[in-house]
Amino acid sequence: MRTVLLTVVYYLAVTPWGWCRRRVRDPLARRWRPRAETYWHFAPGDGAGTEAGAARKR
């Protein structure tokens, strides 16, 4: 009986909450940006995206 109750609570409370949260905010930044030059996110200070960083990684 406990499994059935937890399943009902999950689908009636947790699932709609997650849907609403994703409608307001995009936590993984998956939204389509047509004017974006790139979708890569570089870590600060790693030198990626610069000539020095590209030469270092070769």
N, CA, C and O atoms as CSV, one atom per row, in Angstrom:
chain,resi,resn,atom,element,x,y,z
A,1,MET,N,N,0.823,-1.194,0.000
A,1,MET,CA,C,0.000,0.000,0.000
A,1,MET,C,C,0.871,1.263,0.000
A,1,MET,O,O,0.505,2.269,-0.609
A,2,ARG,N,N,1.997,1.212,0.668
A,2,ARG,CA,C,2.873,2.376,0.744
A,2,ARG,C,C,3.413,2.749,-0.642
A,2,ARG,O,O,3.530,3.931,-0.966
A,3,THR,N,N,3.741,1.746,-1.455
A,3,THR,CA,C,4.260,2.001,-2.797
A,3,THR,C,C,3.221,2.721,-3.653
A,3,THR,O,O,3.548,3.649,-4.393
A,4,VAL,N,N,1.988,2.291,-3.547
A,4,VAL,CA,C,0.912,2.921,-4.310
A,4,VAL,C,C,0.737,4.367,-3.864
A,4,VAL,O,O,0.590,5.255,-4.704
A,5,LEU,N,N,0.751,4.616,-2.571
A,5,LEU,CA,C,0.596,5.976,-2.045
A,5,LEU,C,C,1.748,6.879,-2.488
A,5,LEU,O,O,1.517,8.018,-2.892
A,6,LEU,N,N,2.971,6.387,-2.417
A,6,LEU,CA,C,4.118,7.177,-2.841
A,6,LEU,C,C,4.088,7.457,-4.351
A,6,LEU,O,O,4.488,8.532,-4.798
A,7,THR,N,N,3.618,6.495,-5.115
A,7,THR,CA,C,3.494,6.699,-6.563
A,7,THR,C,C,2.469,7.778,-6.873
A,7,THR,O,O,2.704,8.626,-7.734
A,8,VAL,N,N,1.353,7.757,-6.192
A,8,VAL,CA,C,0.304,8.762,-6.397
A,8,VAL,C,C,0.818,10.143,-5.992
A,8,VAL,O,O,0.611,11.114,-6.720
A,9,VAL,N,N,1.475,10.243,-4.857
A,9,VAL,CA,C,2.020,11.526,-4.412
A,9,VAL,C,C,3.040,12.041,-5.413
A,9,VAL,O,O,3.063,13.234,-5.716
A,10,TYR,N,N,3.876,11.164,-5.924
A,10,TYR,CA,C,4.897,11.572,-6.880
A,10,TYR,C,C,4.262,12.168,-8.137
A,10,TYR,O,O,4.643,13.253,-8.576
A,11,TYR,N,N,3.296,11.459,-8.709
A,11,TYR,CA,C,2.701,11.925,-9.961
A,11,TYR,C,C,1.726,13.080,-9.782
A,11,TYR,O,O,1.453,13.794,-10.747
A,12,LEU,N,N,1.202,13.287,-8.604
A,12,LEU,CA,C,0.282,14.399,-8.386
A,12,LEU,C,C,0.957,15.641,-7.803
A,12,LEU,O,O,0.399,16.736,-7.879
A,13,ALA,N,N,2.132,15.488,-7.229
A,13,ALA,CA,C,2.786,16.640,-6.596
A,13,ALA,C,C,4.154,16.945,-7.202
A,13,ALA,O,O,4.405,18.073,-7.625
A,14,VAL,N,N,5.020,15.969,-7.247
A,14,VAL,CA,C,6.402,16.208,-7.660
A,14,VAL,C,C,6.506,16.465,-9.172
A,14,VAL,O,O,7.214,17.379,-9.592
A,15,THR,N,N,5.818,15.677,-9.977
A,15,THR,CA,C,5.898,15.827,-11.425
A,15,THR,C,C,5.388,17.185,-11.904
A,15,THR,O,O,6.098,17.852,-12.656
A,16,PRO,N,N,4.193,17.628,-11.507
A,16,PRO,CA,C,3.755,18.963,-11.944
A,16,PRO,C,C,4.667,20.087,-11.445
A,16,PRO,O,O,4.854,21.084,-12.143
A,17,TRP,N,N,5.224,19.940,-10.269
A,17,TRP,CA,C,6.150,20.939,-9.740
A,17,TRP,C,C,7.378,21.039,-10.640
A,17,TRP,O,O,7.840,22.142,-10.932
A,18,GLY,N,N,7.907,19.909,-11.079
A,18,GLY,CA,C,9.054,19.899,-11.971
A,18,GLY,C,C,8.731,20.516,-13.324
A,18,GLY,O,O,9.546,21.250,-13.881
A,19,TRP,N,N,7.552,20.225,-13.855
A,19,TRP,CA,C,7.138,20.824,-15.132
A,19,TRP,C,C,7.050,22.341,-15.015
A,19,TRP,O,O,7.529,23.066,-15.886
A,20,CYS,N,N,6.442,22.810,-13.946
A,20,CYS,CA,C,6.302,24.262,-13.753
A,20,CYS,C,C,7.671,24.916,-13.588
A,20,CYS,O,O,7.917,25.994,-14.129
A,21,ARG,N,N,8.533,24.285,-12.865
A,21,ARG,CA,C,9.874,24.847,-12.651
A,21,ARG,C,C,10.655,24.961,-13.957
A,21,ARG,O,O,11.357,25.945,-14.189
A,22,ARG,N,N,10.524,23.941,-14.808
A,22,ARG,CA,C,11.219,23.981,-16.092
A,22,ARG,C,C,10.613,24.997,-17.052
A,22,ARG,O,O,11.312,25.494,-17.934
A,23,ARG,N,N,9.335,25.315,-16.904
A,23,ARG,CA,C,8.710,26.339,-17.751
A,23,ARG,C,C,9.247,27.726,-17.403
A,23,ARG,O,O,9.329,28.592,-18.274
A,24,VAL,N,N,9.612,27.945,-16.146
A,24,VAL,CA,C,10.085,29.245,-15.690
A,24,VAL,C,C,11.584,29.402,-15.938
A,24,VAL,O,O,12.029,30.476,-16.344
A,25,ARG,N,N,12.363,28.361,-15.702
A,25,ARG,CA,C,13.823,28.450,-15.737
A,25,ARG,C,C,14.402,27.273,-16.508
A,25,ARG,O,O,13.872,26.165,-16.438
A,26,ASP,N,N,15.482,27.502,-17.241
A,26,ASP,CA,C,16.156,26.451,-17.998
A,26,ASP,C,C,17.493,26.144,-17.321
A,26,ASP,O,O,18.498,26.766,-17.666
A,27,PRO,N,N,17.539,25.208,-16.372
A,27,PRO,CA,C,18.751,24.998,-15.576
A,27,PRO,C,C,19.954,24.488,-16.385
A,27,PRO,O,O,21.096,24.707,-15.980
A,28,LEU,N,N,19.724,23.825,-17.500
A,28,LEU,CA,C,20.843,23.314,-18.296
A,28,LEU,C,C,21.145,24.190,-19.508
A,28,LEU,O,O,21.975,23.822,-20.340
A,29,ALA,N,N,20.495,25.326,-19.620
A,29,ALA,CA,C,20.694,26.279,-20.723
A,29,ALA,C,C,20.539,25.582,-22.071
A,29,ALA,O,O,21.393,25.721,-22.946
A,30,ARG,N,N,19.469,24.846,-22.236
A,30,ARG,CA,C,19.217,24.107,-23.466
A,30,ARG,C,C,18.384,24.889,-24.465
A,30,ARG,O,O,18.102,24.396,-25.557
A,31,ARG,N,N,17.993,26.083,-24.111
A,31,ARG,CA,C,17.145,26.886,-24.977
A,31,ARG,C,C,17.850,27.256,-26.279
A,31,ARG,O,O,19.040,27.568,-26.266
A,32,TRP,N,N,17.141,27.227,-27.394
A,32,TRP,CA,C,17.677,27.568,-28.703
A,32,TRP,C,C,17.918,29.066,-28.788
A,32,TRP,O,O,17.015,29.865,-28.542
A,33,ARG,N,N,19.135,29.438,-29.137
A,33,ARG,CA,C,19.496,30.851,-29.321
A,33,ARG,C,C,19.973,31.027,-30.754
A,33,ARG,O,O,21.129,30.727,-31.054
A,34,PRO,N,N,19.115,31.504,-31.644
A,34,PRO,CA,C,19.485,31.582,-33.062
A,34,PRO,C,C,20.642,32.535,-33.349
A,34,PRO,O,O,21.345,32.340,-34.340
A,35,ARG,N,N,20.865,33.541,-32.539
A,35,ARG,CA,C,21.943,34.502,-32.783
A,35,ARG,C,C,23.253,34.104,-32.090
A,35,ARG,O,O,24.248,34.823,-32.188
A,36,ALA,N,N,23.256,32.981,-31.401
A,36,ALA,CA,C,24.458,32.574,-30.677
A,36,ALA,C,C,25.557,32.154,-31.656
A,36,ALA,O,O,25.307,31.423,-32.614
A,37,GLU,N,N,26.760,32.626,-31.400
A,37,GLU,CA,C,27.895,32.250,-32.231
A,37,GLU,C,C,28.319,30.811,-31.923
A,37,GLU,O,O,28.692,30.061,-32.825
A,38,THR,N,N,28.257,30.435,-30.646
A,38,THR,CA,C,28.610,29.086,-30.226
A,38,THR,C,C,27.809,28.735,-28.976
A,38,THR,O,O,27.323,29.619,-28.271
A,39,TYR,N,N,27.680,27.453,-28.714
A,39,TYR,CA,C,26.988,26.993,-27.522
A,39,TYR,C,C,27.963,26.445,-26.480
A,39,TYR,O,O,27.545,25.971,-25.423
A,40,TRP,N,N,29.238,26.509,-26.774
A,40,TRP,CA,C,30.248,26.038,-25.831
A,40,TRP,C,C,30.356,27.009,-24.664
A,40,TRP,O,O,30.253,28.223,-24.836
A,41,HIS,N,N,30.567,26.452,-23.468
A,41,HIS,CA,C,30.803,27.255,-22.270
A,41,HIS,C,C,32.218,26.938,-21.789
A,41,HIS,O,O,32.510,25.810,-21.392
A,42,PHE,N,N,33.081,27.933,-21.828
A,42,PHE,CA,C,34.465,27.729,-21.432
A,42,PHE,C,C,34.651,28.077,-19.961
A,42,PHE,O,O,34.058,29.027,-19.451
A,43,ALA,N,N,35.475,27.300,-19.300
A,43,ALA,CA,C,35.791,27.570,-17.900
A,43,ALA,C,C,36.724,28.768,-17.832
A,43,ALA,O,O,37.611,28.901,-18.676
A,44,PRO,N,N,36.548,29.634,-16.857
A,44,PRO,CA,C,37.429,30.799,-16.761
A,44,PRO,C,C,38.870,30.381,-16.456
A,44,PRO,O,O,39.120,29.552,-15.581
A,45,GLY,N,N,39.800,30.965,-17.189
A,45,GLY,CA,C,41.202,30.732,-16.915
A,45,GLY,C,C,41.797,29.494,-17.546
A,45,GLY,O,O,42.959,29.183,-17.283
A,46,ASP,N,N,41.035,28.756,-18.386
A,46,ASP,CA,C,41.616,27.554,-18.975
A,46,ASP,C,C,42.309,27.829,-20.307
A,46,ASP,O,O,42.965,26.944,-20.856
A,47,GLY,N,N,42.169,29.045,-20.831
A,47,GLY,CA,C,42.833,29.398,-22.073
A,47,GLY,C,C,42.129,28.881,-23.308
A,47,GLY,O,O,42.612,29.101,-24.419
A,48,ALA,N,N,41.012,28.207,-23.156
A,48,ALA,CA,C,40.277,27.703,-24.310
A,48,ALA,C,C,39.697,28.861,-25.094
A,48,ALA,O,O,39.254,29.857,-24.522
A,49,GLY,N,N,39.705,28.722,-26.392
A,49,GLY,CA,C,39.168,29.756,-27.246
A,49,GLY,C,C,40.162,30.846,-27.582
A,49,GLY,O,O,39.817,31.793,-28.288
A,50,THR,N,N,41.372,30.740,-27.102
A,50,THR,CA,C,42.414,31.719,-27.429
A,50,THR,C,C,43.517,31.011,-28.198
A,50,THR,O,O,43.613,29.784,-28.167
A,51,GLU,N,N,44.331,31.767,-28.875
A,51,GLU,CA,C,45.439,31.178,-29.624
A,51,GLU,C,C,46.419,30.470,-28.692
A,51,GLU,O,O,46.918,29.395,-29.023
A,52,ALA,N,N,46.695,31.058,-27.543
A,52,ALA,CA,C,47.631,30.440,-26.597
A,52,ALA,C,C,47.074,29.118,-26.089
A,52,ALA,O,O,47.812,28.140,-25.963
A,53,GLY,N,N,45.786,29.082,-25.800
A,53,GLY,CA,C,45.175,27.853,-25.316
A,53,GLY,C,C,45.132,26.782,-26.382
A,53,GLY,O,O,45.335,25.604,-26.088
A,54,ALA,N,N,44.867,27.175,-27.627
A,54,ALA,CA,C,44.823,26.209,-28.724
A,54,ALA,C,C,46.206,25.633,-28.983
A,54,ALA,O,O,46.338,24.436,-29.237
A,55,ALA,N,N,47.244,26.471,-28.923
A,55,ALA,CA,C,48.607,25.991,-29.155
A,55,ALA,C,C,49.059,25.067,-28.025
A,55,ALA,O,O,49.784,24.101,-28.262
A,56,ARG,N,N,48.638,25.357,-26.821
A,56,ARG,CA,C,49.033,24.551,-25.668
A,56,ARG,C,C,48.419,23.160,-25.739
A,56,ARG,O,O,49.037,22.193,-25.292
A,57,LYS,N,N,47.203,23.038,-26.298
A,57,LYS,CA,C,46.507,21.755,-26.328
A,57,LYS,C,C,46.974,20.861,-27.463
A,57,LYS,O,O,46.598,19.690,-27.504
A,58,ARG,N,N,47.777,21.368,-28.380
A,58,ARG,CA,C,48.269,20.549,-29.510
A,58,ARG,C,C,49.346,19.632,-29.115
A,58,ARG,O,O,49.858,18.884,-29.949
